[in-house]
Amino acid sequence: MKKSHDAQIGRTYAGEAQAERQAKRHQKFIEAGHELFGTIGFRQTTVRVICKQAELTDRYFYESFSSMEDVLVLVYEQAIRDIQTKILLTIQNNDDRDDQKDDVDVLIRQVLDIFFQAVECPKTARIIWLEVLGVSTRVDVIYNNAIRSFAALFLQLSLSLYPNIQLSEAERDVVAIGIVGAISQSTMAWLLDGYQLDRQIMVNSMFHIIKGTSTQLTLNH
């Protein structure tokens, strides 16, 4: 027997198709995960707790996820993606400027300020720097890939600003990961200290590391 049109695309309620409703429920769990992982923590968040936060039943949870770890991965990846998108937009806007070469220091500070603004949200910072650690091999791989993704982004920025950096590809990668590591560890300390330092101090401190490293690598070239 041929399936009806409604059965093929999902029944429509209040003007919304089944797929749209499912997508909204999925997003509600992501938002609930961000709230809970960023406050009580991943290990304290059960299916029952997240369903209560999302105001949905466990039936709908298992409609989209097989485990709480699935939610953590998506929440983490979304947080990383949001930060990277903001940084990329800043870099692209700079590329469109005719006087970009005169604003190297300004751009570096802008990128750092955008980054630290994002992680000044304690929930986001806790998820990125604390909650994903030691969860599973799968999450470890995703965490490591995120570090390398940030390193690639930093390298892209560095080479556009300092084209005379003459290192092998392998050396560039290691230096970029080292810079990202310095920023990452400083951010974790900032979070654990309760953001006692002003954001501008974080920006200035990391600026000196980036500027100093870049200057040294372009020296005599």
C-alpha positions as a Markdown table, in Angstrom:
| # | Residue | x | y | z |
|---|---|---|---|---|
| 1 | Met | 0.0 | 0.0 | 0.0 |
| 2 | Lys | 1.4 | 3.4 | -1.0 |
| 3 | Lys | 2.3 | 5.7 | 2.0 |
| 4 | Ser | 0.4 | 8.9 | 2.3 |
| 5 | His | 2.1 | 12.2 | 1.7 |
| 6 | Asp | 1.9 | 13.0 | 5.5 |
| 7 | Ala | 3.5 | 9.7 | 6.3 |
| 8 | Gln | 6.4 | 10.4 | 3.9 |
| 9 | Ile | 7.2 | 13.9 | 5.2 |
| 10 | Gly | 5.8 | 13.6 | 8.7 |
| 11 | Arg | 2.5 | 14.9 | 10.0 |
| 12 | Thr | 2.1 | 18.7 | 10.3 |
| 13 | Tyr | 1.0 | 20.2 | 13.6 |
| 14 | Ala | 0.5 | 23.9 | 14.1 |
| 15 | Gly | 2.1 | 24.5 | 10.7 |
| 16 | Glu | 5.3 | 22.6 | 11.5 |
| 17 | Ala | 6.4 | 19.3 | 9.9 |
| 18 | Gln | 7.7 | 16.4 | 12.0 |
| 19 | Ala | 11.3 | 17.1 | 10.9 |
| 20 | Glu | 11.0 | 20.7 | 12.1 |
| 21 | Arg | 9.7 | 19.7 | 15.4 |
| 22 | Gln | 12.4 | 17.1 | 15.8 |
| 23 | Ala | 15.1 | 19.7 | 15.0 |
| 24 | Lys | 13.7 | 22.1 | 17.6 |
| 25 | Arg | 13.7 | 19.3 | 20.2 |
| 26 | His | 17.3 | 18.5 | 19.3 |
| 27 | Gln | 18.3 | 22.1 | 19.7 |
| 28 | Lys | 16.6 | 22.3 | 23.1 |
| 29 | Phe | 18.6 | 19.4 | 24.3 |
| 30 | Ile | 21.8 | 21.1 | 23.1 |
| 31 | Glu | 20.9 | 24.3 | 24.9 |
| 32 | Ala | 20.0 | 22.3 | 28.0 |
| 33 | Gly | 23.3 | 20.5 | 27.8 |
| 34 | His | 25.3 | 23.7 | 27.6 |
| 35 | Glu | 23.5 | 25.0 | 30.6 |
| 36 | Leu | 24.0 | 21.9 | 32.7 |
| 37 | Phe | 27.5 | 20.9 | 31.6 |
| 38 | Gly | 28.5 | 24.5 | 32.3 |
| 39 | Thr | 27.1 | 24.6 | 35.8 |
| 40 | Ile | 26.7 | 21.2 | 37.5 |
| 41 | Gly | 29.0 | 19.4 | 35.1 |
| 42 | Phe | 28.8 | 16.6 | 32.5 |
| 43 | Arg | 29.2 | 13.8 | 35.0 |
| 44 | Gln | 26.4 | 15.0 | 37.2 |
| 45 | Thr | 24.0 | 15.4 | 34.2 |
| 46 | Thr | 21.7 | 12.4 | 33.7 |
| 47 | Val | 19.1 | 11.8 | 31.0 |
| 48 | Arg | 16.4 | 12.6 | 33.6 |
| 49 | Val | 18.1 | 15.9 | 34.6 |
| 50 | Ile | 18.6 | 17.1 | 31.0 |
| 51 | Cys | 15.1 | 16.1 | 30.0 |
| 52 | Lys | 13.8 | 18.2 | 33.0 |
| 53 | Gln | 16.0 | 21.2 | 31.8 |
| 54 | Ala | 14.8 | 20.9 | 28.2 |
| 55 | Glu | 11.2 | 20.3 | 29.3 |
| 56 | Leu | 11.0 | 17.1 | 27.2 |
| 57 | Thr | 10.6 | 13.4 | 27.8 |
| 58 | Asp | 13.3 | 10.8 | 27.6 |
| 59 | Arg | 11.5 | 9.4 | 24.5 |
| 60 | Tyr | 12.6 | 12.6 | 22.7 |
| 61 | Phe | 16.1 | 12.4 | 24.1 |
| 62 | Tyr | 16.7 | 9.0 | 22.6 |
| 63 | Glu | 15.1 | 10.2 | 19.4 |
| 64 | Ser | 18.3 | 12.3 | 18.8 |
| 65 | Phe | 21.0 | 10.8 | 21.0 |
| 66 | Ser | 22.2 | 7.4 | 22.1 |
| 67 | Ser | 24.1 | 8.7 | 25.2 |
| 68 | Met | 24.9 | 11.8 | 27.2 |
| 69 | Glu | 28.3 | 11.8 | 25.6 |
| 70 | Asp | 26.7 | 12.5 | 22.3 |
| 71 | Val | 25.2 | 15.6 | 23.7 |
| 72 | Leu | 28.5 | 16.7 | 25.2 |
| 73 | Val | 30.3 | 16.3 | 21.8 |
| 74 | Leu | 27.7 | 18.4 | 20.0 |
| 75 | Val | 27.7 | 21.1 | 22.7 |
| 76 | Tyr | 31.5 | 21.2 | 22.7 |
| 77 | Glu | 31.8 | 21.3 | 18.9 |
| 78 | Gln | 29.2 | 24.0 | 18.7 |
| 79 | Ala | 31.0 | 26.2 | 21.2 |
| 80 | Ile | 34.3 | 25.7 | 19.3 |
| 81 | Arg | 32.6 | 26.5 | 16.0 |
| 82 | Asp | 31.0 | 29.7 | 17.3 |
| 83 | Ile | 34.4 | 31.0 | 18.5 |
| 84 | Gln | 36.2 | 30.1 | 15.3 |
| 85 | Thr | 33.5 | 31.7 | 13.2 |
| 86 | Lys | 33.8 | 35.0 | 15.0 |
| 87 | Ile | 37.6 | 34.9 | 14.6 |
| 88 | Leu | 37.4 | 34.0 | 10.8 |
| 89 | Leu | 35.0 | 36.9 | 10.3 |
| 90 | Thr | 37.5 | 39.3 | 11.9 |
| 91 | Ile | 40.3 | 38.0 | 9.7 |
| 92 | Gln | 38.2 | 38.2 | 6.5 |
| 93 | Asn | 37.1 | 41.7 | 7.3 |
| 94 | Asn | 40.8 | 42.7 | 7.7 |
| 95 | Asp | 41.7 | 41.0 | 4.4 |
| 96 | Asp | 39.2 | 43.4 | 2.7 |
| 97 | Arg | 40.9 | 46.5 | 4.0 |
| 98 | Asp | 43.4 | 48.3 | 1.9 |
| 99 | Asp | 45.5 | 49.4 | 5.0 |
| 100 | Gln | 45.6 | 46.0 | 6.6 |
| 101 | Lys | 49.4 | 45.9 | 6.7 |
| 102 | Asp | 49.4 | 48.9 | 8.9 |
| 103 | Asp | 47.1 | 47.3 | 11.4 |
| 104 | Val | 48.9 | 44.0 | 12.2 |
| 105 | Asp | 49.0 | 44.7 | 15.9 |
| 106 | Val | 45.4 | 45.9 | 16.0 |
| 107 | Leu | 44.2 | 42.8 | 14.2 |
| 108 | Ile | 46.0 | 40.4 | 16.6 |
| 109 | Arg | 44.5 | 42.3 | 19.6 |
| 110 | Gln | 41.1 | 42.2 | 18.0 |
| 111 | Val | 41.3 | 38.4 | 17.4 |
| 112 | Leu | 42.5 | 37.8 | 21.0 |
| 113 | Asp | 39.7 | 40.1 | 22.4 |
| 114 | Ile | 37.1 | 38.2 | 20.5 |
| 115 | Phe | 38.4 | 34.9 | 21.8 |
| 116 | Phe | 38.6 | 36.0 | 25.4 |
| 117 | Gln | 35.1 | 37.6 | 25.2 |
| 118 | Ala | 33.8 | 34.2 | 24.1 |
| 119 | Val | 35.5 | 32.3 | 26.9 |
| 120 | Glu | 34.6 | 34.9 | 29.5 |
| 121 | Cys | 31.3 | 33.0 | 29.7 |
| 122 | Pro | 32.1 | 30.6 | 32.5 |
| 123 | Lys | 29.7 | 27.9 | 31.2 |
| 124 | Thr | 31.4 | 27.9 | 27.7 |
| 125 | Ala | 34.9 | 27.9 | 29.2 |
| 126 | Arg | 34.1 | 25.1 | 31.7 |
| 127 | Ile | 32.7 | 22.9 | 28.9 |
| 128 | Ile | 35.7 | 23.5 | 26.6 |
| 129 | Trp | 38.5 | 23.3 | 29.2 |
| 130 | Leu | 37.2 | 21.1 | 31.9 |
| 131 | Glu | 34.2 | 18.9 | 31.1 |
| 132 | Val | 35.6 | 17.2 | 28.0 |
| 133 | Leu | 38.8 | 16.1 | 29.7 |
| 134 | Gly | 39.1 | 12.3 | 30.4 |
| 135 | Val | 35.6 | 11.4 | 29.3 |
| 136 | Ser | 36.5 | 8.8 | 26.6 |
| 137 | Thr | 39.0 | 8.1 | 23.9 |
| 138 | Arg | 36.4 | 9.4 | 21.4 |
| 139 | Val | 36.1 | 12.7 | 23.2 |
| 140 | Asp | 39.9 | 12.9 | 23.5 |
| 141 | Val | 40.3 | 12.7 | 19.8 |
| 142 | Ile | 37.7 | 15.4 | 19.2 |
| 143 | Tyr | 39.4 | 17.6 | 21.8 |
| 144 | Asn | 42.8 | 17.1 | 20.1 |
| 145 | Asn | 41.3 | 17.8 | 16.7 |
| 146 | Ala | 39.9 | 21.1 | 18.0 |
| 147 | Ile | 43.3 | 22.1 | 19.3 |
| 148 | Arg | 44.8 | 21.4 | 15.9 |
| 149 | Ser | 41.9 | 23.3 | 14.2 |
| 150 | Phe | 42.7 | 26.4 | 16.3 |
| 151 | Ala | 46.4 | 25.9 | 15.5 |
| 152 | Ala | 45.6 | 25.9 | 11.8 |
| 153 | Leu | 43.5 | 29.0 | 12.2 |
| 154 | Phe | 46.3 | 30.7 | 14.1 |
| 155 | Leu | 48.8 | 29.6 | 11.4 |
| 156 | Gln | 46.6 | 31.0 | 8.7 |
| 157 | Leu | 46.5 | 34.4 | 10.5 |
| 158 | Ser | 50.3 | 34.4 | 11.1 |
| 159 | Leu | 51.2 | 33.7 | 7.6 |
| 160 | Ser | 48.9 | 36.4 | 6.3 |
| 161 | Leu | 50.5 | 38.9 | 8.7 |
| 162 | Tyr | 54.1 | 37.6 | 8.6 |
| 163 | Pro | 54.7 | 36.1 | 5.2 |
| 164 | Asn | 58.5 | 36.1 | 5.8 |
| 165 | Ile | 58.3 | 33.4 | 8.4 |
| 166 | Gln | 60.6 | 30.8 | 7.0 |
| 167 | Leu | 60.1 | 27.5 | 8.8 |
| 168 | Ser | 59.4 | 24.0 | 7.5 |
| 169 | Glu | 55.7 | 23.0 | 7.4 |
| 170 | Ala | 56.3 | 20.6 | 10.4 |
| 171 | Glu | 58.0 | 23.4 | 12.4 |
| 172 | Arg | 55.1 | 25.8 | 11.7 |
| 173 | Asp | 52.6 | 23.3 | 12.9 |
| 174 | Val | 54.5 | 22.7 | 16.1 |
| 175 | Val | 54.9 | 26.4 | 16.8 |
| 176 | Ala | 51.2 | 27.1 | 16.1 |
| 177 | Ile | 50.2 | 24.3 | 18.5 |
| 178 | Gly | 52.6 | 25.7 | 21.1 |
| 179 | Ile | 51.0 | 29.2 | 20.9 |
| 180 | Val | 47.5 | 27.7 | 21.1 |
| 181 | Gly | 48.6 | 25.7 | 24.1 |
| 182 | Ala | 49.9 | 28.8 | 25.8 |
| 183 | Ile | 46.6 | 30.6 | 25.2 |
| 184 | Ser | 44.6 | 27.5 | 26.3 |
| 185 | Gln | 46.5 | 27.0 | 29.5 |
| 186 | Ser | 46.2 | 30.7 | 30.3 |
| 187 | Thr | 42.5 | 30.6 | 29.7 |
| 188 | Met | 42.1 | 27.6 | 32.0 |
| 189 | Ala | 44.0 | 29.4 | 34.8 |
| 190 | Trp | 41.8 | 32.5 | 34.2 |
| 191 | Leu | 38.6 | 30.4 | 34.5 |
| 192 | Leu | 39.8 | 28.6 | 37.6 |
| 193 | Asp | 40.8 | 31.9 | 39.2 |
| 194 | Gly | 37.3 | 33.1 | 38.7 |
| 195 | Tyr | 38.3 | 35.7 | 36.0 |
| 196 | Gln | 40.0 | 37.9 | 38.6 |
| 197 | Leu | 42.2 | 39.4 | 35.9 |
| 198 | Asp | 40.7 | 42.0 | 33.5 |
| 199 | Arg | 40.2 | 40.7 | 30.0 |
| 200 | Gln | 42.5 | 43.3 | 28.6 |
| 201 | Ile | 45.4 | 41.9 | 30.7 |
| 202 | Met | 44.8 | 38.5 | 29.0 |
| 203 | Val | 44.7 | 40.1 | 25.6 |
| 204 | Asn | 47.9 | 42.1 | 26.2 |
| 205 | Ser | 49.8 | 39.1 | 27.7 |
| 206 | Met | 49.0 | 36.8 | 24.8 |
| 207 | Phe | 49.7 | 39.6 | 22.3 |
| 208 | His | 53.3 | 39.8 | 23.7 |
| 209 | Ile | 53.7 | 36.0 | 23.3 |
| 210 | Ile | 52.4 | 36.0 | 19.7 |
| 211 | Lys | 54.2 | 39.2 | 18.7 |
| 212 | Gly | 57.5 | 38.1 | 20.3 |
| 213 | Thr | 57.4 | 34.7 | 18.6 |
| 214 | Ser | 56.5 | 36.2 | 15.2 |
| 215 | Thr | 59.2 | 38.8 | 15.4 |
| 216 | Gln | 61.8 | 36.3 | 16.3 |
| 217 | Leu | 60.8 | 34.0 | 13.4 |
| 218 | Thr | 61.0 | 36.8 | 10.9 |
| 219 | Leu | 64.2 | 38.2 | 12.2 |
| 220 | Asn | 67.0 | 38.4 | 9.6 |
| 221 | His | 64.6 | 37.2 | 6.8 |
